[in-house]
Amino acid sequence: MYDTFTRRTFLGCTAGAIGALAAASPVEDLSKNRPPLAASAFYRLPLTSIRPGGWLRDQLRIQADGLTGHLGEFWPDVGPNSAWLGGAGEGWERGPYYLDGLLPLAYLLDDSKLIAKVKPWVDWTLDRQRPNGSIGPEKNKDWWPIMIMLKVLTQYHEATGDPRVIPVMEKYFAYQSRMLATQPLQSWAIYRWQDELASLLWLYNRTGDAKLLDLAHQLRDQGFDWRKLYENFPFSGRIARGQSGHASHGVNNAMGLKTAALWYMISHDPADRAATGLMLSVLDRFEALPNGMFSADEHFAGRNPSQGIELCAVVEMMFSLELGLAALGDARLGDRLEKIAFNPLPGAQTADQWSHQYDQQPNQAIVSLGRRDWTTNGPESNLFGLAPNFGCCTANLHQGWPKFTASLWMASPDDGLAVGAYAPSEVHTTIKGVNVVVEENTAYPFRSQISLTVSPASPIRFPLYLRIPEWTSDPVVIAGGQPVSGLLPGTYHRIEREWRAGERVEITLPMPVRAIQGFNDSVSLERGPLVFSLAIGEAWSKLKQTGPVTDWEVYPTSPWNYGLRLDLTNPSVSFQVHEEPVTRQPFNSSSAPVILEAKGRRLPEWIIVDDSAAPPPQSPVTSKLEDETVRLIPYGAARLRITSFPVLGPDQPPNKGE
């Protein structure tokens, strides 16, 4: 009845084994949006269609061997006594949060040990649905944790095809629809209803049950109107203590970013379609940090780069951008997604992914147990540890890398493939009945070259959508040995041709060094999707041990307070770029794969205040000290860092003899 196309999920399949595994592979029928929904620009592929490669696979493996793979062994909130496993322990959001990252990680790596950890959680939820349709621990009376578990169930169904999932979700949604009049959304659920909307749309596209759209309207009527907030934004910077609320809460806003793009599928309202861009522009105007995020520690905190952002907000903003990119097809959302994934996501965790920060700072000259000038949070907030400040990030951080991996490739409505984000990977799918594999070989974002090898089981014509980042200049694409013309940064470029096994698409995205003006006319430096920070010597000091996890302070062993000498009209000439080997762990200060060198001078008046770097002095700045060579590394590799630099004025000429 409706226009559909089939995507095949391959578990552990390689290009050379497509034909042999086709019959044995589970099949996921992914429907295009059913009427009356508006069409999506792209459609997310089933979870296991995409396999990470290269440095990205190593990153997921490090995650599996670190906190994510072992958290339930020693942290009681997601341990065997969790109420989500039938125990008497925590029964609110932490179990579902943890599973929302553990599950995709397990299936993307096809890791039998992790899958064995996942299965009891899913089985308990699916097998213990009550006769009235409710699910989850009986002591939980809040709609919000169930919204997270619904996301888990959609991913589980995509990975396994388990026939229990859809009936359980149908029965639960019918129960919720009956109950909302007398048990309406409260507290967090009011501001996070859009996370359930994503699962509702997922199910509607598989069943066509119109009652699901009725429930979507019920949720919207009781939920917060994020578009309205941003059309008349009341927060023009830092929130005063005692004046914060849910609407200024960082994680709520990161989650809210997806709302209008999803609701547009139902409303068809152009204002909803435009609202994601509006929200980003407003956040960038009033709250922007140079790492791609906005400040919120825990509530909006303005543009000072010594303010923080919560790790929960980082991973939730990534998920919102992933859904928004699929719905809208706006290439700039892919640019922002990459910037967050490659910078603040790894930057808030130790390289071994055993410890993390609650709040990270772009200008983070010291990590310590200190009373910083946060809007809300406590003195532990920027420690690296197990659960600094509060345990929500401990449970929720795990979704970052896996969901990013699952969003690298998407399906297009015209039976093609689209690049969501660039990273080493392999996508396995079926187009018009033909098995297709595309292998992406690249060291991006540390290098500018990307090679795609397209291998259909038999020749087939289909379109390939390439995202051309807005930051690049003079990009080059060669398909089938022929150069492609008409490439416009900030857009998707469509290549339609008949593809034969082994055909290659070679992409070069030049990465000039760019200077982005920020707070007090300071600048941050970017090259491609990477943000660069001053490499500061690190002395790690152990505070305490919880099981295998250490809580750390980190103190600087080298100067941090530099102003940079920059040609703002052509920043690239101010830097020497050194490309080093891309190792198994590129987000490590000792093995940074790209290094920028420039000239700068110490600014003695720029000091530490309340355990944070003071706001960068107003540029241009002066210094009577001599020029030094300063070394910048990718933000995600620097646990101590300065990211927003004052700029030396033109009245500060280079030292004689240079």
Disulfide bonds with the S-S distance in Angstrom:
none
